[in-house]
């Protein structure tokens, strides 16, 4: 079905979403990088893994994930009994695209003495080829549990891997992927903005290149940046991540000023994720109405991917160490 050609004239989209949410017993999830109107109607707003975990704990029959495909895939991995729909199946991720499973498999086979510590921003197939999945919030905790003499492949984000390597003095083989949003931030324009607001701290996501992270007062996941925004002293914060997170900051702290870090020319919208932007209220209505596009994962693949996710959850909680984790 061509969503773009669907005639929605005369349809009260918001009212229909509310009706279908109840009729389908659906839970609506929105990542922090979604448009404000989607964040405001979601049952849960947050980071990708956090959202999948919250949805798994509900009695919902349907998960409508307003995010990108790897996030909806993760929700299906954790909730195979639920129907998982994504408003636009073309909502992908540059990090996932940078790491084709067949190339990652060959890379692993070329380095059999390495374990694969893999960022959650990857395909289900790459998760199945990995030893431990990490998020930007759990990566440090997990890395510190891996013995210094264990060789590591980190992918697909070379900036997050490089940040971890520098911070913990750990040599790692880095897959050369980048997030097109965080890669777009300009150090020159950031310094100009900082000069205009000399007292404003900078909060940055570790997917940013080192030229941006070197100027950051706080480095962390989207949830960590949001928490920092709620506690920093001062009245202005410069935010170096996808700017739709600022909606949550402004709701929580209406008296403070939040400024998105600029792109190359200081004015471009290149810091907005084009994949996240594909989701709209109209597409959310249609996917709840038709229960399509639907996420389906073959069971053996799902279980293989879940194994690396479970290892992450165990290690991040501190209750289970490396165990039988080892190079393949």
C-alpha positions as CSV (number, residue, x, y, z in Angstrom):
1,X,0.0,0.0,0.0
2,X,1.3,3.5,-0.8
3,X,0.7,5.4,2.4
4,X,1.4,8.7,0.7
5,X,-1.6,8.2,-1.7
6,X,-4.1,7.3,1.0
7,X,-6.9,9.8,1.1
8,X,-7.4,11.0,4.7
9,X,-9.6,13.9,4.0
10,X,-12.4,14.2,6.5
11,X,-10.5,11.9,9.0
12,X,-9.9,13.2,12.5
13,X,-6.5,11.5,12.8
14,X,-6.0,12.2,16.5
15,X,-9.5,10.9,17.4
16,X,-9.0,7.8,15.3
17,X,-5.6,7.1,16.9
18,X,-7.3,7.2,20.3
19,X,-10.1,5.0,19.2
20,X,-7.7,2.4,17.6
21,X,-5.4,2.5,20.6
22,X,-8.3,1.2,22.7
23,X,-9.8,-1.1,20.1
24,X,-6.5,-2.8,19.3
25,X,-5.3,-2.8,22.9
26,X,-2.2,-1.0,21.6
27,X,0.7,0.7,23.4
28,X,2.3,3.6,21.4
29,X,6.0,4.2,21.9
30,X,7.9,7.3,20.8
31,X,11.6,7.8,20.8
32,X,13.0,11.1,22.0
33,X,13.9,12.0,18.4
34,X,10.2,11.9,17.2
35,X,8.3,15.0,16.4
36,X,6.6,16.7,19.5
37,X,3.1,15.8,18.4
38,X,4.0,12.1,18.4
39,X,5.8,12.3,21.7
40,X,2.8,14.0,23.3
41,X,0.3,11.3,22.4
42,X,2.6,8.3,23.2
43,X,2.1,6.1,26.2
44,X,5.9,6.0,26.7
45,X,8.7,8.3,25.5
46,X,12.3,7.3,25.9
47,X,15.4,5.6,24.6
48,X,15.0,2.6,22.2
49,X,15.7,-0.3,24.6
50,X,13.9,1.3,27.5
51,X,10.8,1.6,25.3
52,X,10.9,-2.0,24.2
53,X,11.3,-3.2,27.9
54,X,8.4,-1.0,29.0
55,X,6.2,-2.4,26.2
56,X,7.1,-5.9,27.1
57,X,5.8,-5.4,30.6
58,X,2.4,-4.2,29.5
59,X,-0.6,-6.4,28.6
60,X,-0.9,-4.7,25.2
61,X,-1.6,-6.9,22.2
62,X,-0.1,-4.4,19.8
63,X,3.1,-2.3,19.9
64,X,3.1,0.8,17.6
65,X,6.8,1.9,17.7
66,X,7.3,5.4,16.5
67,X,11.1,5.2,15.9
68,X,13.2,3.4,13.4
69,X,13.2,-0.2,12.2
70,X,16.0,-1.6,14.4
71,X,14.0,-0.3,17.5
72,X,10.8,-2.0,16.3
73,X,12.8,-5.2,15.7
74,X,14.1,-5.0,19.2
75,X,10.6,-4.7,20.5
76,X,9.6,-7.8,18.6
77,X,12.7,-9.7,19.9
78,X,11.6,-9.0,23.4
79,X,7.8,-9.4,22.8
80,X,7.4,-12.1,20.1
81,X,3.8,-12.7,21.2
82,X,2.8,-9.1,20.4
83,X,2.0,-7.6,17.1
84,X,4.7,-4.9,16.4
85,X,4.0,-2.2,13.8
86,X,6.1,0.6,12.5
87,X,4.5,3.7,10.9
88,X,7.0,3.7,8.0
89,X,9.1,0.7,7.1
90,X,11.5,3.0,5.4
91,X,12.5,4.5,8.7
92,X,16.0,3.0,8.9
93,X,19.3,4.0,10.4
94,X,22.6,5.0,8.9
95,X,24.4,2.9,11.5
96,X,22.4,-0.2,10.7
97,X,22.9,0.5,6.9
98,X,26.7,0.8,7.4
99,X,27.0,-2.8,8.8
100,X,25.6,-5.4,6.4
101,X,25.3,-8.8,8.2
102,X,27.4,-10.7,5.6
103,X,30.3,-8.2,5.8
104,X,30.1,-8.2,9.6
105,X,30.2,-12.0,9.6
106,X,33.3,-12.0,7.4
107,X,34.9,-9.4,9.7
108,X,34.2,-11.6,12.7
109,X,35.6,-14.7,11.0
110,X,38.8,-12.7,10.1
111,X,39.3,-12.0,13.8
112,X,38.4,-15.2,15.6
113,X,40.2,-14.2,18.8
114,X,37.9,-11.1,19.3
115,X,34.5,-10.9,20.9
116,X,31.9,-8.6,19.3
117,X,30.6,-5.8,21.5
118,X,27.9,-4.3,19.3
119,X,25.9,-1.1,19.6
120,X,22.1,-1.7,19.6
121,X,21.8,0.5,16.5
122,X,22.2,-2.5,14.2
123,X,20.1,-5.2,12.4
124,X,18.6,-8.3,14.0
125,X,21.1,-10.3,11.9
126,X,24.1,-8.4,13.3
127,X,22.7,-8.8,16.8
128,X,22.6,-12.5,16.2
129,X,26.3,-12.5,15.1
130,X,27.3,-10.6,18.3
131,X,28.4,-11.6,21.8
132,X,27.0,-8.6,23.8
133,X,24.8,-5.8,22.7
134,X,25.4,-2.4,24.4
135,X,23.5,0.8,24.5
136,X,25.1,4.2,25.0
137,X,24.0,4.1,28.6
138,X,25.2,0.5,29.4
139,X,28.4,0.4,27.3
140,X,30.7,1.7,30.0
141,X,29.5,-0.7,32.6
142,X,29.8,-3.6,30.3
143,X,33.2,-2.8,28.9
144,X,34.6,-2.5,32.4
145,X,33.6,-6.1,33.1
146,X,35.6,-7.5,30.1
147,X,39.2,-8.5,30.9
148,X,41.9,-6.2,29.6
149,X,43.5,-9.0,27.6
150,X,40.3,-9.9,25.8
151,X,40.4,-8.5,22.2
152,X,37.2,-6.6,21.2
153,X,35.5,-5.7,18.0
154,X,33.2,-2.7,18.4
155,X,30.6,-1.8,15.9
156,X,28.9,-0.3,14.1
157,X,29.5,3.2,15.5
158,X,33.2,4.2,15.4
159,X,32.6,7.4,17.3
160,X,31.0,5.7,20.3
161,X,33.7,3.0,20.1
162,X,36.4,5.6,19.9
163,X,35.0,7.4,22.9
164,X,35.0,4.2,25.0
165,X,38.5,3.3,23.8
166,X,39.9,6.7,24.8
167,X,38.1,6.9,28.1
168,X,39.1,3.4,29.3
169,X,42.4,3.0,27.4
170,X,41.1,0.0,25.6
171,X,42.3,-0.9,22.2
172,X,39.4,-2.1,20.0
173,X,38.8,-2.9,16.4
174,X,36.2,-0.3,15.3
175,X,33.7,-0.9,12.6
176,X,33.7,2.3,10.4
177,X,30.0,3.3,10.8
178,X,28.7,6.7,11.8
179,X,25.3,8.3,12.6
180,X,24.6,10.9,9.9
181,X,22.9,13.2,12.4
182,X,25.8,13.3,15.0
183,X,28.4,13.4,12.2
184,X,26.8,16.6,10.9
185,X,27.6,18.8,13.9
186,X,30.3,21.4,13.2
187,X,33.1,22.2,15.6
188,X,33.5,25.7,14.1
189,X,29.8,26.5,14.4
190,X,29.7,25.0,17.9
191,X,32.5,27.3,19.1
192,X,30.7,30.3,17.6
193,X,27.6,29.3,19.5
194,X,29.6,28.8,22.7
195,X,31.1,32.3,22.3
196,X,27.6,33.7,22.0
197,X,26.6,31.9,25.3
198,X,29.9,31.7,27.2
199,X,28.3,30.4,30.4
200,X,26.3,27.6,28.7
201,X,27.5,24.0,29.2
202,X,27.4,21.6,26.2
203,X,25.8,18.2,26.5
204,X,26.7,15.7,23.8
205,X,25.8,12.2,22.7
206,X,28.8,9.8,22.4
207,X,27.8,9.2,18.7
208,X,29.3,12.6,18.1
209,X,32.8,12.8,16.6
210,X,35.7,13.6,19.0
211,X,35.9,17.2,17.7
212,X,32.5,17.8,19.3
213,X,33.0,15.6,22.4
214,X,36.2,17.4,23.3
215,X,34.1,20.5,24.0
216,X,31.3,18.8,26.0
217,X,30.7,19.3,29.7
218,X,28.5,16.2,29.7
219,X,28.6,13.1,27.5
220,X,25.9,10.5,27.6
221,X,22.8,8.8,26.2
222,X,19.7,10.7,25.3
223,X,18.2,9.8,28.8
224,X,21.5,10.9,30.4
225,X,21.4,14.2,28.5
226,X,17.8,14.8,29.6
227,X,18.7,14.1,33.2
228,X,21.7,16.5,33.0
229,X,19.3,19.1,31.6
230,X,17.2,18.8,34.7
231,X,20.1,19.3,37.1
232,X,22.6,21.6,35.5
233,X,23.2,25.0,37.0
234,X,22.5,28.0,34.8
235,X,19.7,28.9,32.4
236,X,21.1,27.9,29.0
237,X,22.2,24.5,27.7
238,X,23.7,23.6,24.3
239,X,22.5,20.2,23.1
240,X,24.6,18.1,20.7
241,X,22.2,15.4,19.7
242,X,19.0,15.1,17.6
243,X,17.1,18.3,18.6
244,X,13.7,16.7,19.2
245,X,14.9,15.7,22.6
246,X,14.6,19.4,23.5
247,X,10.8,19.1,23.5
248,X,11.1,17.0,26.7
249,X,13.6,19.4,28.2
250,X,11.3,22.4,27.6
251,X,8.3,20.5,29.0
252,X,10.3,19.7,32.2
253,X,12.0,23.1,32.5
254,X,10.0,25.8,30.8
255,X,12.1,28.5,32.4
256,X,15.4,27.5,30.8
257,X,16.8,27.8,27.3
258,X,17.9,24.8,25.2
259,X,19.8,25.3,22.0
260,X,20.5,22.6,19.5
261,X,24.1,22.3,18.3
262,X,24.5,23.6,14.8
263,X,25.4,21.8,11.6
264,X,28.0,22.7,9.0
265,X,26.6,26.1,7.9
266,X,25.0,27.0,11.2
267,X,21.5,27.1,9.8
268,X,20.9,23.7,8.1
269,X,18.4,21.1,9.4
270,X,21.1,18.4,9.1
271,X,20.9,17.7,12.8
272,X,17.4,16.4,12.4
273,X,17.2,12.6,11.7
274,X,15.6,12.1,8.3
275,X,14.6,8.6,9.2
276,X,12.8,9.5,12.4
277,X,11.0,12.3,10.5
278,X,9.4,9.7,8.2
279,X,6.9,8.8,11.0
280,X,3.8,11.0,11.0
281,X,0.5,11.1,12.8
282,X,-1.2,10.0,9.6
283,X,1.1,7.0,9.2
284,X,0.6,6.1,12.8
285,X,-3.2,6.1,12.3
286,X,-2.9,3.9,9.2
287,X,-0.5,1.4,10.8
288,X,-2.9,1.0,13.8
289,X,-5.9,0.7,11.4
290,X,-4.3,-1.9,9.1
291,X,-1.8,-3.4,11.6
292,X,0.8,-2.9,8.8
293,X,3.7,-2.5,8.2
294,X,4.3,-5.4,10.6
295,X,7.6,-6.6,12.0
296,X,8.2,-10.3,11.6
297,X,11.4,-12.2,12.7
298,X,12.1,-15.8,12.1
299,X,12.2,-17.6,15.4
300,X,15.8,-19.0,15.3
301,X,17.1,-15.6,14.3
302,X,15.1,-13.9,17.1
303,X,16.5,-16.3,19.7
304,X,20.0,-15.8,18.5
305,X,19.6,-12.0,18.7
306,X,17.9,-12.2,22.0
307,X,20.9,-14.1,23.4
308,X,23.2,-11.1,22.9
309,X,20.5,-8.7,24.3
310,X,20.1,-10.9,27.4
311,X,23.8,-10.9,28.0
312,X,23.8,-7.1,27.9
313,X,20.9,-7.0,30.4
314,X,22.7,-9.4,32.7
315,X,26.0,-7.6,32.6
316,X,24.5,-4.1,32.8
317,X,22.6,-5.1,36.0
318,X,25.9,-6.3,37.5
319,X,24.3,-9.6,38.6
320,X,26.1,-11.7,36.0
321,X,29.6,-11.2,34.6
322,X,31.1,-12.4,31.4
323,X,30.3,-16.1,32.1
324,X,30.9,-18.2,29.1
325,X,31.4,-15.2,26.8
326,X,34.4,-15.7,24.6
327,X,35.6,-15.4,21.1
328,X,34.0,-17.6,18.5
